[in-house]
Amino acid sequence: MTKQAFILIVEDEPKIAEGLAAYLENAGFRTHCLDRGDRAARFVRQEAPDLVLLDIMLPGKDGMEVCKELRSFSQIPIIMLTARVEEIDRLLGLELGADDYICKPFSPREVVARVKAVLRRSNTPQEESKRITEGPIILDEDSREVSVGGNSLKLTPSEFMILKVMMSRPNRVFSRNELLDLAIGSQFEGYDRTIDSHIRNLRKKIKKALPDLECIHSIYGAGYKFNIS
C-alpha cells in the first residue's frame, strides 16, 4: 500500500487552512494545520512531514523567517503562500530556499497540483545508479547529493533537478521553458521567474563552496548553459 504523503499547512486564516486541508485530504494526502509560524520548526523536527505549505503573514514568526529556519536543518519541500504581489517578496521566499510560491487568491485545485508536482520531483526514484561529474562538481542521483570541490551543497529538490538537467548536457543552452519542462515538470504562470531565482541560488551556493568556479552561464535572449572552462 502506497504511503500517504503528509502535508503541513502553516496558515493563520482558518477558512483557508480548512479548505486546503479538505482538498488535499480528498486528493489522498494526510494533513496537519498550524496557525503560528513559531511552532513550525519544532513540528517538522518531531513529525517529519513530506512538504510544508507556508503562509508568509503569520503570527509568532513570519513565513520568511520560518523558511530560513527550516532550511537551517532540513531540505523538506516548501511552497510559500502569499497575498503580497510585489515581485521582490515572491523571489525572496525562493532565495531563502522555498521550492515554489503561490499567490492568493488561488484555486485549491492549483495548490493540489503544485503539491503533487513538487513531491514528484523530490521523490522520483532513479532507474539506475548514476553519478555525473563535471570538473570539481559531483552530482549523485541515488543519494541526491551534490559536492563541489569536496564541499557538500544543500540543495532544494528544484535546485537539484535543474542542476542535474544542465550537467547532463554540458554546453547545451536551455531556455527557461525547457528547464520548466525537464526539471520542474509542470508549468504555471510566473514559473519563468522562478527558474531565474533557482539559478541565482545555485550560483550563490556553488560560489560559496568554490569561489573561483563559474559554471552556470546566462545566454542573452536564450537561457542558460552549464560549462566549466
C-alpha positions as CSV (number, residue, x, y, z in Angstrom):
1,M,0.0,0.0,0.0
2,T,1.4,3.4,-1.0
3,K,2.3,5.6,1.9
4,Q,0.2,8.8,2.1
5,A,2.3,11.9,1.9
6,F,2.0,14.1,5.0
7,I,1.5,17.9,4.3
8,L,2.0,20.5,7.0
9,I,-0.2,23.6,6.4
10,V,1.0,26.7,8.2
11,E,-1.8,29.3,7.7
12,D,-3.5,31.5,10.3
13,E,-6.7,32.1,8.4
14,P,-9.0,29.2,9.5
15,K,-11.1,29.1,6.3
16,I,-8.1,29.0,4.0
17,A,-6.4,26.3,6.2
18,E,-9.5,24.2,6.4
19,G,-10.2,24.5,2.7
20,L,-6.7,23.5,1.8
21,A,-6.8,20.5,4.2
22,A,-10.1,19.3,2.7
23,Y,-8.8,19.4,-0.9
24,L,-5.5,17.8,0.0
25,E,-7.2,15.0,2.0
26,N,-9.7,14.4,-0.8
27,A,-6.6,14.0,-3.1
28,G,-5.2,11.3,-0.8
29,F,-2.9,13.3,1.5
30,R,-2.7,13.5,5.2
31,T,-2.6,17.0,6.7
32,H,-2.0,18.9,9.8
33,C,-2.6,22.7,10.3
34,L,-0.7,25.2,12.4
35,D,-1.8,28.8,12.8
36,R,1.5,30.2,14.1
37,G,4.9,30.4,12.5
38,D,6.9,29.9,15.7
39,R,5.5,26.3,16.0
40,A,6.6,25.1,12.6
41,A,10.2,24.1,13.1
42,R,9.5,22.0,16.2
43,F,6.7,20.2,14.4
44,V,8.9,19.5,11.4
45,R,11.6,18.1,13.6
46,Q,9.2,15.9,15.6
47,E,6.7,14.7,12.9
48,A,8.8,14.8,9.7
49,P,6.1,15.9,7.2
50,D,6.8,15.4,3.5
51,L,6.0,19.0,2.4
52,V,5.2,22.4,4.0
53,L,2.6,24.8,2.7
54,L,3.8,28.0,4.4
55,D,2.0,31.4,4.5
56,I,4.1,34.5,4.7
57,M,2.0,36.6,7.0
58,L,1.9,34.6,10.3
59,P,1.8,35.5,14.0
60,G,4.7,34.4,16.1
61,K,7.2,34.3,13.3
62,D,6.6,35.3,9.6
63,G,6.9,32.8,6.8
64,M,10.2,34.2,5.6
65,E,11.8,33.5,8.9
66,V,10.2,30.1,9.2
67,C,11.5,29.2,5.7
68,K,15.0,30.3,6.7
69,E,14.8,28.3,10.0
70,L,13.6,25.1,8.3
71,R,16.4,25.4,5.7
72,S,19.0,25.5,8.5
73,F,18.3,21.8,9.3
74,S,16.1,20.3,6.6
75,Q,15.6,20.1,2.8
76,I,11.9,19.4,3.1
77,P,10.0,20.8,0.1
78,I,8.4,24.2,0.9
79,I,5.7,26.0,-1.0
80,M,5.1,29.6,0.0
81,L,1.5,31.1,0.2
82,T,1.4,34.8,-0.1
83,A,-1.1,37.7,-0.6
84,R,1.8,40.1,-1.4
85,V,2.1,40.9,-5.0
86,E,5.5,42.6,-5.0
87,E,7.9,40.6,-7.1
88,I,10.7,41.1,-4.6
89,D,8.7,39.4,-1.8
90,R,7.9,36.4,-4.1
91,L,11.5,35.9,-5.1
92,L,12.9,36.5,-1.6
93,G,11.0,33.4,-0.5
94,L,12.7,31.4,-3.2
95,E,16.1,32.9,-2.3
96,L,15.6,31.6,1.3
97,G,15.1,28.1,-0.1
98,A,11.5,27.7,-1.0
99,D,10.7,25.4,-3.9
100,D,7.7,27.3,-5.2
101,Y,5.2,30.1,-4.3
102,I,1.5,30.6,-4.9
103,C,-0.2,33.9,-4.8
104,K,-3.6,34.5,-3.1
105,P,-6.3,34.3,-4.1
106,F,-5.7,30.8,-5.5
107,S,-7.6,27.8,-6.6
108,P,-7.3,24.9,-4.1
109,R,-7.0,22.6,-7.1
110,E,-4.0,24.5,-8.3
111,V,-2.4,24.1,-4.9
112,V,-3.0,20.3,-5.0
113,A,-1.4,20.2,-8.5
114,R,1.6,22.2,-7.3
115,V,2.0,19.9,-4.2
116,K,1.9,16.9,-6.4
117,A,4.5,18.4,-8.8
118,V,6.9,19.3,-6.0
119,L,6.6,15.9,-4.4
120,R,7.1,14.2,-7.7
121,R,10.4,15.9,-8.4
122,S,11.7,15.5,-4.8
123,N,10.8,11.7,-4.6
124,T,11.3,10.5,-8.2
125,P,13.2,7.1,-7.9
126,Q,16.1,6.6,-10.2
127,E,16.2,3.5,-12.5
128,E,19.9,3.0,-12.1
129,S,22.7,4.4,-10.1
130,K,24.2,7.4,-11.9
131,R,26.8,9.9,-10.9
132,I,27.5,12.9,-13.0
133,T,31.0,14.5,-12.7
134,E,31.9,17.8,-14.4
135,G,35.2,19.3,-13.1
136,P,35.0,19.6,-9.3
137,I,31.2,19.1,-9.3
138,I,29.8,15.7,-8.5
139,L,26.1,15.0,-8.6
140,D,24.8,11.6,-7.3
141,E,21.3,10.8,-8.4
142,D,20.8,8.0,-6.0
143,S,21.7,9.9,-2.8
144,R,20.6,13.2,-4.3
145,E,23.8,14.7,-3.1
146,V,26.0,17.3,-4.8
147,S,29.5,18.2,-3.9
148,V,31.7,21.0,-5.2
149,G,35.5,20.6,-4.6
150,G,34.7,18.2,-1.8
151,N,32.2,20.5,-0.1
152,S,28.6,19.3,0.2
153,L,25.9,21.5,-1.2
154,K,22.5,21.7,0.4
155,L,20.1,22.0,-2.5
156,T,16.3,22.1,-2.6
157,P,14.6,19.5,-4.8
158,S,14.0,22.1,-7.5
159,E,17.7,23.2,-7.5
160,F,18.9,19.6,-7.6
161,M,16.8,18.8,-10.7
162,I,17.8,22.0,-12.5
163,L,21.5,21.3,-11.9
164,K,21.0,17.6,-12.9
165,V,19.4,18.6,-16.2
166,M,22.1,21.1,-17.1
167,M,25.0,18.9,-16.0
168,S,23.6,16.0,-18.1
169,R,24.1,18.2,-21.2
170,P,27.1,20.5,-20.7
171,N,27.4,23.3,-23.2
172,R,23.8,23.0,-24.3
173,V,21.7,26.1,-24.0
174,F,18.4,25.5,-22.2
175,S,15.6,28.0,-22.5
176,R,13.5,28.8,-19.4
177,N,10.6,26.8,-20.8
178,E,12.9,23.8,-21.4
179,L,14.1,23.9,-17.8
180,L,10.5,24.1,-16.7
181,D,9.6,21.0,-18.7
182,L,12.6,19.0,-17.9
183,A,13.4,19.9,-14.3
184,I,10.2,21.3,-12.8
185,G,7.8,19.1,-14.7
186,S,4.8,21.5,-14.8
187,Q,4.1,25.0,-16.0
188,F,2.2,27.7,-14.2
189,E,2.2,31.5,-14.7
190,G,5.2,33.1,-13.1
191,Y,7.4,29.9,-13.3
192,D,9.9,31.6,-15.7
193,R,10.9,34.0,-12.9
194,T,11.1,31.1,-10.5
195,I,13.7,29.5,-12.8
196,D,15.8,32.7,-12.6
197,S,15.6,32.6,-8.8
198,H,16.7,28.9,-8.6
199,I,19.6,29.6,-11.0
200,R,20.7,32.6,-8.8
201,N,20.6,30.4,-5.7
202,L,22.6,27.6,-7.4
203,R,25.3,30.1,-8.4
204,K,25.5,31.5,-4.9
205,K,25.8,28.0,-3.3
206,I,28.4,26.9,-5.9
207,K,30.4,30.1,-5.5
208,K,30.4,29.8,-1.7
209,A,31.8,26.2,-2.0
210,L,34.4,27.2,-4.6
211,P,34.7,31.0,-5.1
212,D,36.6,30.9,-8.4
213,L,34.3,28.4,-10.1
214,E,32.0,29.8,-12.9
215,C,29.8,27.1,-14.4
216,I,26.2,28.3,-15.0
217,H,26.2,30.9,-17.7
218,S,23.5,33.2,-18.9
219,I,23.0,33.4,-22.7
220,Y,21.3,36.6,-23.6
221,G,17.9,36.1,-25.1
222,A,18.2,32.3,-25.0
223,G,18.5,30.9,-21.5
224,Y,21.3,29.2,-19.5
225,K,24.0,26.7,-20.1
226,F,26.4,24.6,-17.9
227,N,30.0,24.8,-18.8
228,I,33.3,24.6,-16.9
229,S,36.0,26.1,-19.0
